[in-house]
Amino acid sequence: MPQASQSARPERQGYVLLAPALIVYLLFAVYPMIDVVRMSFSSWNGLSPGANFVGLANYRAIFTQDPVFWGALRNTIWWTALAVTLPNLVSFGLALALNQNIPGKSGLRVVFYLPVIIASIAVATIWKWMYDPFFGLFNNLLMQFGLDGWILDWLGDRKVALWSVFVAHLWQSVGFSMVLFLAGLQGVSATLVEAARIDGAGRWGVFRYVTLPALKPTLMVVFVLSLINSLKAFDIVYGMTGGGPAQSTQMLAMWAYTQSMQLGVFGRGAAVSVVLLLITLVIVLPYIRWMFRREEMSR
Amino acid sequence: MASVDISGVKKAYGAVAVMHGVDIPIRDGEFVILVGPSGCGKSTLLRMVAGLETVTGGEIAIDGRRVNDLEPKDRDIAMVFQNYALYPQMTVAQNMGFALELAGRSKAEIKAEVEKAAEILSLTALLDRKPAQLSGGQRQRVAMGRAIVRHPKVFLFDEPLSNLDAKLRVKMRAEIKALHQRLKSTIIYVTHDQIEAMTMADKIVVMKDGRVEQIGTPLELYDNPANLFVATFMGSPAMNILPAIVQDATVLVAGVATLPIVAEAAPGTKIAYGIRPDEIAIDPASPVKAEVIVVEPTGSETHVTARLAEHEITLVSKARLTLAPGDAIGLSFSPDKHQLFDAATGNRLAAAG
């Protein structure tokens, strides 16, 4: 009997230690997620004591009447497609370069990682200055080099605003993936590289048959993390353009916020959130399954 | 298959010299083992032959062609690594055929070569497995198969058996030796295990601190070590070394023996007297008395460590001994089986007359 109670104790200890985190997560992550679904079927202005059940009216509204929703969805998709490719390619290149024995590489790693630790709202402010049509760095540089024809109102032009914001996002996010890639590159076996060289592989062969396969798990993690991050893109856009001009940089996450918090139509805001949630789940669930399978296989 | 000539090879990392001019001639088809303690430079030398390390000075030639500045892939060598270094995402067959694939050989040709090598190494049933699904010994065989399919001029082995358990190591030792006899290829093999060196090599190169101490066949090194280092490194248990001194016309080994004088040794010269453990016998009648410290039966023989005056000596007996620590035993030393070394230089002294 004393043996049984002893073996039960570590388990109970585990639950006790988990409890605070579990409560916080249930309260602030799971409950809101369920509540937002409930809210998306009701009509509430944020002030009245009760909400009315309205069925699918909110969804009908955002899909058929909302002038901004489809633009925000299109922007989110474009943003996501670019954000999982371009910054990660740059990060990968930087990681490969900084993994070589070059002088000053530790300093360079810090430099490239620095933007990651800056608050998005500060990044937004910095880039807003640089993009300023009259006093900003970019237009002044263009003028100095005599490229006056290239001068643009970077954040004020509907056609380029989204891409201007994206460049700032790229600058901010490159360091994060770079660190993940660098960690992955540390795991590439030096002997395997040598074996490949003896087998007759050149630089490309070593990369293709040794480095890349070893980085597969890292690539997957980087891909999914940047996917999730770009789907919920909010802060940097909010800080730089607030969705303008003329909703040309509007995103789903920001539109959900704007509807609920600024326009006071919580039901529609919730419906937009649910759409975003579903898109995220469809993409992320296969990844979570893949991770579990990998864990099982490694056992 | 080819000869390998290592002449005056030096290696330095910046200002730190780690190899100080090494000369090793290797004949076509010879099985040469580089042996020595950790940090003696044996692996560095092998990696220089492979082209994985640059050569600071001297020359390495394979089949008469200087290879110092050639890429590893252009040297016509194959290497087997200690940790096998198999490509985890490839099957056994793909691993073995990889070099041929890179060389642009046809699929049929690759398949034939891989199957032939798999046959030799009894890997045929495993060709579709991934390395993760193989045992250590099987992985080691795949690594060897990867080398065989290329028909290289020289095989390089870098401590290939170190990660295997004792039983498997003995088995693989025999397999590698059989493989060499079958392929008649030139092999350079690095190990820190002198038993591996003794049992497999045609020729052993004993290295220490970036220098060659002695080159010879296993029995030459065992019977005629050039110096104290080789004498104590080769053979297990190691040779016993006792301090001695030249007196008048004899060499006096404290409490053990008085021996005929050694050529060109002035009276008073300090000398190291070496005798192998199997040349010492337990002899109750002997006036040389020692106290047993440890008794280690191995089954076929018994190793006894005993204290003789202030020295510890080890002897090996074929007989089953019923000894306990603390027992007093008499020891007799085989006459003429000892070796004498200059205590100052460590070099071997030839016995006179």
Boltz contact constraints between the chains, C-beta under 6 A:
constraints:
  - contact:
      token1: [A, 191]
      token2: [B, 81]
      max_distance: 6.0
  - contact:
      token1: [A, 191]
      token2: [B, 83]
      max_distance: 6.0
  - contact:
      token1: [A, 191]
      token2: [B, 85]
      max_distance: 6.0
  - contact:
      token1: [A, 192]
      token2: [B, 85]
      max_distance: 6.0
  - contact:
      token1: [A, 194]
      token2: [B, 52]
      max_distance: 6.0
  - contact:
      token1: [A, 195]
      token2: [B, 85]
      max_distance: 6.0
  - contact:
      token1: [A, 197]
      token2: [B, 72]
      max_distance: 6.0
  - contact:
      token1: [A, 198]
      token2: [B, 72]
      max_distance: 6.0
  - contact:
      token1: [A, 198]
      token2: [B, 79]
      max_distance: 6.0
  - contact:
      token1: [A, 199]
      token2: [B, 98]
      max_distance: 6.0
  - contact:
      token1: [A, 199]
      token2: [B, 99]
      max_distance: 6.0
  - contact:
      token1: [A, 200]
      token2: [B, 73]
      max_distance: 6.0
  - contact:
      token1: [A, 200]
      token2: [B, 99]
      max_distance: 6.0
  - contact:
      token1: [A, 200]
      token2: [B, 102]
      max_distance: 6.0
  - contact:
      token1: [A, 200]
      token2: [B, 103]
      max_distance: 6.0
  - contact:
      token1: [A, 201]
      token2: [B, 102]
      max_distance: 6.0
  - contact:
      token1: [A, 213]
      token2: [B, 89]
      max_distance: 6.0
